[in-house]
Amino acid sequence: MELAKQDLVALLHGQGDNDTADALGAADLPDTIDTERDADALSAVGLDQATLQGHLAAGAIGGNMTM
């Protein structure tokens, strides 16, 4: 799945997960995150696959997701 880094940061802030949002914002990731390609970097900031799916299920990002 691909999604915009800035949208994921905003989603995390909106859900009150400010520490993870800030870590993601500072991470060396491209503007468009591919959850498979960038899985290790996402895990490093606390967004393993299950955690990421939980955040996405709790608040949809909208039209910026591509499967």
N, CA, C and O atoms as a GROMACS GRO file, in nm:
protein
  268
    1MET      N    1   0.084  -0.116   0.000
    1MET     CA    2   0.000   0.000   0.000
    1MET      C    3   0.089   0.123   0.000
    1MET      O    4   0.191   0.127   0.068
    2GLU      N    5   0.050   0.223  -0.076
    2GLU     CA    6   0.123   0.350  -0.078
    2GLU      C    7   0.037   0.458  -0.014
    2GLU      O    8  -0.085   0.461  -0.032
    3LEU      N    9   0.102   0.546   0.061
    3LEU     CA   10   0.032   0.658   0.120
    3LEU      C   11   0.130   0.773   0.139
    3LEU      O   12   0.252   0.754   0.149
    4ALA      N   13   0.075   0.892   0.143
    4ALA     CA   14   0.158   1.012   0.157
    4ALA      C   15   0.208   1.022   0.301
    4ALA      O   16   0.131   1.009   0.396
    5LYS      N   17   0.337   1.045   0.316
    5LYS     CA   18   0.399   1.056   0.448
    5LYS      C   19   0.330   1.165   0.530
    5LYS      O   20   0.300   1.144   0.648
    6GLN      N   21   0.306   1.281   0.471
    6GLN     CA   22   0.246   1.392   0.544
    6GLN      C   23   0.105   1.358   0.591
    6GLN      O   24   0.063   1.403   0.698
    7ASP      N   25   0.032   1.279   0.514
    7ASP     CA   26  -0.103   1.239   0.555
    7ASP      C   27  -0.098   1.141   0.672
    7ASP      O   28  -0.181   1.148   0.763
    8LEU      N   29  -0.001   1.050   0.670
    8LEU     CA   30   0.014   0.956   0.781
    8LEU      C   31   0.056   1.030   0.908
    8LEU      O   32   0.007   0.999   1.017
    9VAL      N   33   0.145   1.126   0.896
    9VAL     CA   34   0.186   1.207   1.011
    9VAL      C   35   0.064   1.280   1.068
    9VAL      O   36   0.043   1.282   1.189
   10ALA      N   37  -0.016   1.339   0.981
   10ALA     CA   38  -0.135   1.412   1.026
   10ALA      C   39  -0.235   1.317   1.092
   10ALA      O   40  -0.296   1.351   1.194
   11LEU      N   41  -0.252   1.197   1.036
   11LEU     CA   42  -0.342   1.099   1.093
   11LEU      C   43  -0.298   1.061   1.234
   11LEU      O   44  -0.380   1.055   1.326
   12LEU      N   45  -0.169   1.035   1.250
   12LEU     CA   46  -0.116   0.997   1.381
   12LEU      C   47  -0.134   1.110   1.482
   12LEU      O   48  -0.173   1.085   1.596
   13HIS      N   49  -0.107   1.234   1.440
   13HIS     CA   50  -0.130   1.349   1.530
   13HIS      C   51  -0.278   1.357   1.568
   13HIS      O   52  -0.312   1.382   1.684
   14GLY      N   53  -0.365   1.337   1.470
   14GLY     CA   54  -0.508   1.343   1.495
   14GLY      C   55  -0.556   1.236   1.592
   14GLY      O   56  -0.656   1.255   1.662
   15GLN      N   57  -0.485   1.125   1.597
   15GLN     CA   58  -0.520   1.016   1.689
   15GLN      C   59  -0.447   1.029   1.822
   15GLN      O   60  -0.460   0.943   1.910
   16GLY      N   61  -0.369   1.137   1.837
   16GLY     CA   62  -0.300   1.161   1.963
   16GLY      C   63  -0.168   1.086   1.979
   16GLY      O   64  -0.110   1.086   2.087
   17ASP      N   65  -0.121   1.022   1.873
   17ASP     CA   66   0.005   0.947   1.878
   17ASP      C   67   0.118   1.040   1.831
   17ASP      O   68   0.181   1.018   1.728
   18ASN      N   69   0.141   1.145   1.910
   18ASN     CA   70   0.233   1.250   1.870
   18ASN      C   71   0.378   1.205   1.863
   18ASN      O   72   0.452   1.249   1.775
   19ASP      N   73   0.420   1.118   1.954
   19ASP     CA   74   0.559   1.071   1.951
   19ASP      C   75   0.589   0.995   1.822
   19ASP      O   76   0.692   1.017   1.759
   20THR      N   77   0.498   0.905   1.783
   20THR     CA   78   0.517   0.830   1.659
   20THR      C   79   0.509   0.922   1.538
   20THR      O   80   0.587   0.909   1.444
   21ALA      N   81   0.415   1.016   1.541
   21ALA     CA   82   0.401   1.111   1.430
   21ALA      C   83   0.528   1.193   1.412
   21ALA      O   84   0.575   1.213   1.300
   22ASP      N   85   0.584   1.240   1.523
   22ASP     CA   86   0.707   1.319   1.515
   22ASP      C   87   0.825   1.235   1.467
   22ASP      O   88   0.906   1.282   1.387
   23ALA      N   89   0.833   1.110   1.514
   23ALA     CA   90   0.940   1.020   1.469
   23ALA      C   91   0.927   0.991   1.321
   23ALA      O   92   1.027   0.988   1.249
   24LEU      N   93   0.805   0.970   1.274
   24LEU     CA   94   0.782   0.945   1.132
   24LEU      C   95   0.819   1.068   1.050
   24LEU      O   96   0.882   1.056   0.945
   25GLY      N   97   0.779   1.185   1.098
   25GLY     CA   98   0.811   1.308   1.026
   25GLY      C   99   0.960   1.331   1.012
   25GLY      O  100   1.006   1.386   0.912
   26ALA      N  101   1.036   1.288   1.113
   26ALA     CA  102   1.181   1.307   1.111
   26ALA      C  103   1.255   1.193   1.041
   26ALA      O  104   1.374   1.204   1.012
   27ALA      N  105   1.185   1.084   1.014
   27ALA     CA  106   1.249   0.966   0.953
   27ALA      C  107   1.288   0.994   0.809
   27ALA      O  108   1.225   1.073   0.738
   28ASP      N  109   1.393   0.926   0.767
   28ASP     CA  110   1.442   0.938   0.629
   28ASP      C  111   1.359   0.847   0.539
   28ASP      O  112   1.402   0.740   0.497
   29LEU      N  113   1.237   0.894   0.510
   29LEU     CA  114   1.145   0.821   0.424
   29LEU      C  115   1.102   0.913   0.310
   29LEU      O  116   1.101   1.035   0.326
   30PRO      N  117   1.066   0.855   0.196
   30PRO     CA  118   1.021   0.938   0.084
   30PRO      C  119   0.884   0.999   0.113
   30PRO      O  120   0.816   0.959   0.207
   31ASP      N  121   0.844   1.096   0.033
   31ASP     CA  122   0.714   1.162   0.050
   31ASP      C  123   0.599   1.064   0.032
   31ASP      O  124   0.495   1.078   0.095
   32THR      N  125   0.618   0.965  -0.054
   32THR     CA  126   0.520   0.859  -0.072
   32THR      C  127   0.576   0.732  -0.013
   32THR      O  128   0.676   0.678  -0.060
   33ILE      N  129   0.511   0.684   0.092
   33ILE     CA  130   0.557   0.565   0.162
   33ILE      C  131   0.492   0.442   0.100
   33ILE      O  132   0.371   0.439   0.078
   34ASP      N  133   0.573   0.341   0.073
   34ASP     CA  134   0.525   0.210   0.030
   34ASP      C  135   0.540   0.120   0.152
   34ASP      O  136   0.651   0.094   0.197
   35THR      N  137   0.429   0.072   0.206
   35THR     CA  138   0.434   0.000   0.333
   35THR      C  139   0.515  -0.129   0.325
   35THR      O  140   0.569  -0.174   0.426
   36GLU      N  141   0.524  -0.189   0.208
   36GLU     CA  142   0.607  -0.310   0.194
   36GLU      C  143   0.754  -0.272   0.181
   36GLU      O  144   0.839  -0.326   0.253
   37ARG      N  145   0.784  -0.182   0.092
   37ARG     CA  146   0.922  -0.139   0.069
   37ARG      C  147   0.983  -0.076   0.193
   37ARG      O  148   1.100  -0.099   0.224
   38ASP      N  149   0.905   0.004   0.264
   38ASP     CA  150   0.954   0.082   0.378
   38ASP      C  151   0.920   0.019   0.513
   38ASP      O  152   0.922   0.088   0.615
   39ALA      N  153   0.889  -0.110   0.514
   39ALA     CA  154   0.845  -0.177   0.637
   39ALA      C  155   0.949  -0.166   0.749
   39ALA      O  156   0.912  -0.142   0.864
   40ASP      N  157   1.077  -0.182   0.718
   40ASP     CA  158   1.180  -0.174   0.823
   40ASP      C  159   1.187  -0.035   0.884
   40ASP      O  160   1.198  -0.020   1.005
   41ALA      N  161   1.182   0.068   0.800
   41ALA     CA  162   1.188   0.206   0.849
   41ALA      C  163   1.063   0.240   0.930
   41ALA      O  164   1.071   0.311   1.030
   42LEU      N  165   0.948   0.190   0.887
   42LEU     CA  166   0.825   0.213   0.962
   42LEU      C  167   0.831   0.145   1.098
   42LEU      O  168   0.790   0.202   1.199
   43SER      N  169   0.880   0.023   1.100
   43SER     CA  170   0.894  -0.050   1.228
   43SER      C  171   0.988   0.024   1.322
   43SER      O  172   0.967   0.025   1.444
   44ALA      N  173   1.092   0.086   1.267
   44ALA     CA  174   1.190   0.158   1.349
   44ALA      C  175   1.127   0.276   1.424
   44ALA      O  176   1.177   0.316   1.529
   45VAL      N  177   1.018   0.332   1.370
   45VAL     CA  178   0.951   0.444   1.438
   45VAL      C  179   0.827   0.398   1.514
   45VAL      O  180   0.750   0.479   1.564
   46GLY      N  181   0.809   0.265   1.523
   46GLY     CA  182   0.698   0.212   1.601
   46GLY      C  183   0.574   0.176   1.522
   46GLY      O  184   0.467   0.156   1.579
   47LEU      N  185   0.588   0.168   1.391
   47LEU     CA  186   0.474   0.134   1.307
   47LEU      C  187   0.497   0.001   1.236
   47LEU      O  188   0.518  -0.003   1.114
   48ASP      N  189   0.493  -0.109   1.314
   48ASP     CA  190   0.500  -0.239   1.248
   48ASP      C  191   0.368  -0.259   1.173
   48ASP      O  192   0.276  -0.177   1.185
   49GLN      N  193   0.358  -0.365   1.096
   49GLN     CA  194   0.243  -0.385   1.009
   49GLN      C  195   0.110  -0.382   1.086
   49GLN      O  196   0.015  -0.318   1.042
   50ALA      N  197   0.103  -0.450   1.200
   50ALA     CA  198  -0.022  -0.456   1.277
   50ALA      C  199  -0.059  -0.319   1.334
   50ALA      O  200  -0.175  -0.280   1.331
   51THR      N  201   0.040  -0.248   1.386
   51THR     CA  202   0.015  -0.115   1.442
   51THR      C  203  -0.031  -0.018   1.334
   51THR      O  204  -0.124   0.059   1.354
   52LEU      N  205   0.035  -0.022   1.220
   52LEU     CA  206  -0.001   0.065   1.108
   52LEU      C  207  -0.144   0.036   1.062
   52LEU      O  208  -0.222   0.128   1.042
   53GLN      N  209  -0.178  -0.091   1.047
   53GLN     CA  210  -0.314  -0.127   1.005
   53GLN      C  211  -0.418  -0.078   1.106
   53GLN      O  212  -0.526  -0.035   1.068
   54GLY      N  213  -0.384  -0.086   1.233
   54GLY     CA  214  -0.476  -0.037   1.336
   54GLY      C  215  -0.501   0.112   1.324
   54GLY      O  216  -0.614   0.158   1.338
   55HIS      N  217  -0.395   0.187   1.300
   55HIS     CA  218  -0.410   0.332   1.283
   55HIS      C  219  -0.491   0.364   1.159
   55HIS      O  220  -0.577   0.452   1.161
   56LEU      N  221  -0.466   0.292   1.051
   56LEU     CA  222  -0.539   0.319   0.928
   56LEU      C  223  -0.686   0.282   0.942
   56LEU      O  224  -0.773   0.351   0.888
   57ALA      N  225  -0.715   0.174   1.014
   57ALA     CA  226  -0.854   0.134   1.035
   57ALA      C  227  -0.928   0.234   1.123
   57ALA      O  228  -1.047   0.257   1.105
   58ALA      N  229  -0.856   0.294   1.218
   58ALA     CA  230  -0.918   0.389   1.310
   58ALA      C  231  -0.949   0.523   1.245
   58ALA      O  232  -1.036   0.596   1.293
   59GLY      N  233  -0.879   0.556   1.138
   59GLY     CA  234  -0.902   0.685   1.071
   59GLY      C  235  -0.853   0.681   0.929
   59GLY      O  236  -0.733   0.686   0.904
   60ALA      N  237  -0.944   0.671   0.836
   60ALA     CA  238  -0.905   0.660   0.696
   60ALA      C  239  -0.832   0.784   0.648
   60ALA      O  240  -0.866   0.896   0.687
   61ILE      N  241  -0.731   0.763   0.564
   61ILE     CA  242  -0.653   0.872   0.506
   61ILE      C  243  -0.725   0.929   0.384
   61ILE      O  244  -0.699   1.044   0.346
   62GLY      N  245  -0.811   0.854   0.323
   62GLY     CA  246  -0.886   0.904   0.208
   62GLY      C  247  -0.826   0.859   0.077
   62GLY      O  248  -0.774   0.748   0.067
   63GLY      N  249  -0.834   0.943  -0.023
   63GLY     CA  250  -0.796   0.908  -0.159
   63GLY      C  251  -0.648   0.893  -0.183
   63GLY      O  252  -0.608   0.865  -0.296
   64ASN      N  253  -0.565   0.911  -0.083
   64ASN     CA  254  -0.421   0.902  -0.104
   64ASN      C  255  -0.367   0.761  -0.085
   64ASN      O  256  -0.247   0.739  -0.098
   65MET      N  257  -0.454   0.665  -0.054
   65MET     CA  258  -0.410   0.528  -0.039
   65MET      C  259  -0.425   0.455  -0.171
   65MET      O  260  -0.526   0.471  -0.239
   66THR      N  261  -0.326   0.377  -0.206
   66THR     CA  262  -0.328   0.297  -0.326
   66THR      C  263  -0.290   0.155  -0.290
   66THR      O  264  -0.187   0.132  -0.226
   67MET      N  265  -0.371   0.061  -0.331
   67MET     CA  266  -0.339  -0.079  -0.302
   67MET      C  267  -0.300  -0.150  -0.430
   67MET      O  268  -0.269  -0.269  -0.428
   0.00000   0.00000   0.00000
